């Protein structure tokens, strides 16, 4: 069975020797952000790290130390925001360092579903490739983990966005000891309904001058206190296992294609 290579736990000698066998590395990318009253602020980090670890156990590829601080856009306690621009630059620097060590396949595994993060990661990968034409034979892939699971994609289409049934189920599977279902609740029904139709409905847009040239000022709706987007009813470790297995299978298949 392939040996997973978790770089945080490896020495320089072990990494050097393992690079002779594989040059593929997964970079788990999460986000430090609120996930309601029943889930920890580390959900997106766990999603990326746990999935990367399971895929590495099947393929023998490396798992790099995770990128934790990225862009959320929210402002509830515990959430830490790094601008999309700085996040993208950070990814480019990490990719450059990994390539110089000998890695040739770098998989940016996104555990956070914010559109700004996804776009920034894609731009980072594209700009890195464009600005380093001398680095031949390097492949960088951006993999949103939710796109690896048909069950999760179907749930998204039904408004299961944030800290709801799917993410709660994943945490019940990954780390049940971190889930506080007895504290699970949602914001007021009016805000919940708005966020079900539009996950960005928690943002209040204001313009001092009403003109197309003016960029709106974005603030968080003061009614928002919990932050769940969707419904956590029906969450279970069994559902989490299904999503995790689908995503692992999808990632392993992709890694196999990368390595030819």
C-alpha positions in Angstrom: 0.0 0.0 0.0 1.4 3.5 -0.8 2.9 5.5 2.0 1.4 8.9 2.6 3.9 11.7 3.0 2.8 14.4 5.5 5.5 17.0 5.2 4.8 18.5 8.7 5.9 15.2 10.2 8.9 14.6 7.9 12.6 15.5 8.1 14.6 17.2 5.3 16.3 13.9 4.6 13.0 12.0 4.3 11.6 14.6 2.0 14.7 14.5 -0.2 14.5 10.7 -0.5 10.7 10.7 -1.1 11.1 13.2 -4.0 12.9 10.5 -5.9 9.7 8.5 -5.9 7.0 11.2 -6.4 7.0 14.9 -7.3 3.3 15.4 -6.6 2.1 17.5 -3.6 -1.3 18.5 -2.3 -1.4 22.0 -0.7 -4.6 22.0 1.6 -6.2 25.4 1.7 -8.7 26.3 4.4 -10.1 29.4 6.0 -10.4 30.5 9.6 -14.1 31.5 9.8 -17.3 31.1 11.8 -19.4 28.1 11.3 -22.3 28.7 13.5 -22.7 27.8 17.2 -22.3 24.1 16.6 -19.1 23.9 14.6 -15.5 25.2 15.2 -13.9 27.9 13.1 -11.5 25.3 11.7 -14.1 23.4 9.5 -12.6 24.5 6.1 -9.1 23.5 7.3 -10.3 20.1 8.3 -12.1 19.6 5.0 -8.9 20.2 3.0 -6.4 18.5 5.3 -8.5 15.3 5.9 -9.3 14.9 2.2 -5.7 15.5 1.2 -4.5 13.0 3.8 -6.8 10.3 2.7 -5.9 10.8 -1.0 -2.2 10.7 -0.1 -2.7 7.4 1.8 -3.9 5.9 -1.5 -1.5 7.5 -3.9 1.7 8.1 -1.9 1.9 11.7 -2.8 3.0 14.5 -0.4 0.7 16.7 1.7 2.2 20.1 2.3 1.5 22.1 5.5 -1.9 23.7 5.1 -2.7 27.3 4.3 -5.1 28.4 7.0 -5.5 32.2 6.8 -7.4 33.2 3.6 -10.4 35.4 2.8 -13.8 34.8 4.4 -15.6 38.1 3.9 -17.5 37.7 7.2 -16.8 39.5 10.4 -18.3 37.3 13.2 -15.9 36.5 16.1 -13.2 34.1 15.3 -13.1 34.9 11.6 -9.8 36.1 10.2 -9.6 37.7 6.8 -6.6 37.9 4.5 -7.2 40.0 1.4 -7.7 37.9 -1.8 -4.7 39.8 -3.3 -2.3 38.8 -0.4 -3.7 35.3 -0.4 -2.9 35.0 -4.1 0.6 36.3 -3.7 1.2 33.9 -0.8 0.1 31.0 -3.0 2.5 32.1 -5.7 5.4 32.2 -3.2 4.6 28.8 -1.8 4.4 27.3 -5.3 7.7 28.8 -6.3 9.3 27.3 -3.2 7.9 23.9 -3.8 9.0 23.9 -7.5 12.6 24.8 -6.5 12.6 21.8 -4.2 11.7 19.5 -7.1 7.9 19.2 -7.0 6.4 19.1 -10.5 2.6 18.6 -9.7 1.1 21.0 -7.2 -2.5 20.6 -6.3 -4.2 23.5 -4.6 -7.0 21.8 -2.7 -9.6 24.3 -1.6 -11.6 23.5 1.5 -13.4 26.9 1.6 -16.1 27.7 -0.9 -15.9 31.5 -1.0 -15.9 32.8 -4.6 -13.2 35.3 -3.8 -10.9 32.6 -2.6 -11.5 30.4 -5.5 -10.9 33.2 -8.0 -7.7 34.3 -6.2 -6.3 30.7 -6.2 -7.1 30.4 -9.9 -5.4 33.7 -10.7 -2.4 32.8 -8.5 -1.9 29.6 -10.5 -2.4 31.3 -13.8 0.0 34.2 -13.0 2.6 31.8 -11.6 2.7 29.8 -14.8 2.7 33.0 -17.0 5.5 34.7 -15.0 7.7 31.7 -14.9 8.0 30.4 -18.5 11.5 29.0 -17.6 9.9 26.4 -15.3 9.0 23.7 -17.7 7.2 20.5 -16.8 5.3 22.1 -13.9 1.6 21.5 -13.5 -0.5 23.5 -11.0 -4.1 22.5 -10.4 -6.8 24.3 -8.5 -9.3 21.7 -7.1 -12.4 22.9 -5.2 -13.1 19.9 -2.9 -16.9 20.2 -3.2 -16.7 19.6 -7.0 -15.3 16.1 -6.3 -18.5 15.0 -4.6 -21.8 14.7 -6.5 -23.7 14.6 -3.3 -22.2 17.9 -2.1 -22.9 19.6 -5.5 -26.5 18.5 -5.4 -26.8 19.8 -1.8 -25.4 23.2 -3.0 -28.1 23.4 -5.6 -30.6 23.0 -2.9 -29.2 25.9 -0.8 -27.0 23.8 1.6 -24.2 26.3 1.7 -22.4 27.0 5.0 -22.4 25.1 8.3 -25.5 23.3 7.2 -26.2 19.6 6.6 -23.2 18.7 4.5 -20.5 20.5 6.4 -22.0 19.4 9.7 -22.0 15.8 8.4 -18.4 16.0 7.3 -17.4 17.2 10.8 -19.4 14.5 12.4 -17.3 12.1 10.3 -13.9 13.8 10.5 -14.0 15.0 14.1 -17.2 14.3 16.0 -15.6 15.5 19.2 -15.6 19.1 17.8 -19.3 19.2 17.0 -21.8 20.7 19.5 -25.2 19.7 18.0 -26.9 20.7 21.2 -26.0 24.3 20.5 -27.1 24.2 16.8 -29.3 27.2 15.9 -29.8 29.7 13.1 -30.4 33.4 12.7 -33.8 35.0 12.5 -36.1 33.5 9.9 -36.2 36.5 7.6 -32.4 36.6 7.3 -32.2 32.8 6.9 -34.7 33.0 4.1 -32.7 35.7 2.3 -29.4 33.7 2.7 -31.1 30.6 1.4 -31.8 32.4 -1.9 -28.5 34.2 -2.0 -25.5 33.2 0.3 -24.2 36.8 0.0 -27.4 38.3 1.4 -25.7 38.9 4.7 -23.9 41.8 3.1 -25.3 45.3 3.2 -24.4 47.4 0.2 -24.3 51.2 0.6 -23.4 54.0 -1.8 -23.0 57.6 -0.6 -23.6 58.6 -4.3 -25.9 56.5 -6.4 -23.9 56.2 -9.6 -22.6 53.2 -11.6 -19.0 54.5 -11.2 -19.2 54.4 -7.4 -18.1 51.2 -5.6 -20.5 50.1 -2.9 -19.4 49.9 0.7 -20.0 46.4 2.0 -20.8 45.7 5.7 -22.3 42.7 7.5 -26.0 42.7 8.3 -26.2 43.6 12.0 -28.9 40.9 12.3 -26.4 38.2 11.6 -25.2 36.5 14.8 -24.9 32.8 14.0 -24.0 32.6 10.3 -25.5 29.2 9.2 -26.5 29.3 5.6 -28.9 26.4 5.0 -30.3 23.8 7.3 -28.3 21.3 9.4 -31.3 19.0 10.0 -30.5 15.5 8.8 -26.8 15.8 9.3 -25.1 12.5 10.2 -21.7 10.9 10.2 -23.0 8.4 7.6 -23.7 11.3 5.2 -20.3 12.7 6.0 -18.7 9.4 5.1 -20.5 9.3 1.8 -19.3 12.8 0.8 -15.7 12.1 2.1 -15.5 8.8 0.1 -16.8 10.5 -3.1 -14.4 13.3 -2.8 -11.4 11.0 -2.0 -12.2 8.8 -4.9 -12.5 11.9 -7.2 -9.2 13.3 -6.0 -7.3 10.0 -6.3 -8.5 9.6 -9.9 -7.3 13.1 -10.7 -3.9 12.5 -9.0 -3.5 9.4 -11.1 -4.1 11.3 -14.2 -1.5 13.9 -13.1 1.1 11.3 -12.6 0.3 9.5 -15.9 
